[in-house]
């Protein structure tokens, strides 16, 4: 089927459905690159957290975080810069920073969720419009105009199929990317908790007579 004829058969809802498809594809590709483990949890920063021990100079670790800016690095750097404070203060600072930074990992995912729900509904709307068009042609010319009937049926079926073809992959992408962001957030929290435990043991060492 030629593209122009396909657009004509789809009806006026082709354009919002095409916009949904373009937006969903753009967000999915952007999130795939943004949620790469090597980008969110750089190996250098993970090694910095593992190398933190009571009494060790942290200036090099702080510098490594500065050279590798990112969500995880910024949170860890904040904790390292406050290492001289009581561990409770560091814990609260890391929690606050995490609440501010981690939503960036879920940025734009709401668009995928919205498109996954809206695209099939737009397809259903196209079905209703196509059926209305078909019944209108029947009321005007009766059942003797097969072209008008086929046009209405075509619009109804194509928009339904197109809405599902957009909505189903978008829903899958949303679930996969949401699960990946939650996994990365959980790993960030685990590393931050490890840092707090190390600083807590440092406080215990300092308070020991």
Number of C-alpha atoms within 10 A of each C-alpha: 6 6 8 9 9 14 16 13 21 26 19 14 17 22 12 12 23 15 13 24 21 13 14 27 17 12 19 20 11 12 21 13 11 17 18 14 13 11 15 20 20 17 11 15 26 16 11 19 21 12 14 17 15 17 11 9 10 18 10 10 20 20 11 16 22 14 11 15 16 17 20 27 25 20 23 25 23 16 26 23 14 16 21 13 13 13 22 12 15 23 20 13 16 25 17 12 18 20 11 12 16 19 12 12 20 17 13 15 19 13 17 26 19 16 25 25 18 18 27 22 17 23 28 20 17 26 23 18 20 26 20 15 19 21 17 15 20 16 10 9 12 12 12 10 12 13 11 18 20 14 19 26 19 21 28 26 19 21 30 22 15 21 28 21 15 24 28 16 16 26 18 14 23 25 15 12 20 19 12 18 25 14 12 20 21 12 14 22 17 12 19 23 16 15 25 23 15 20 27 19 14 20 18 13 12 11 8 7 5
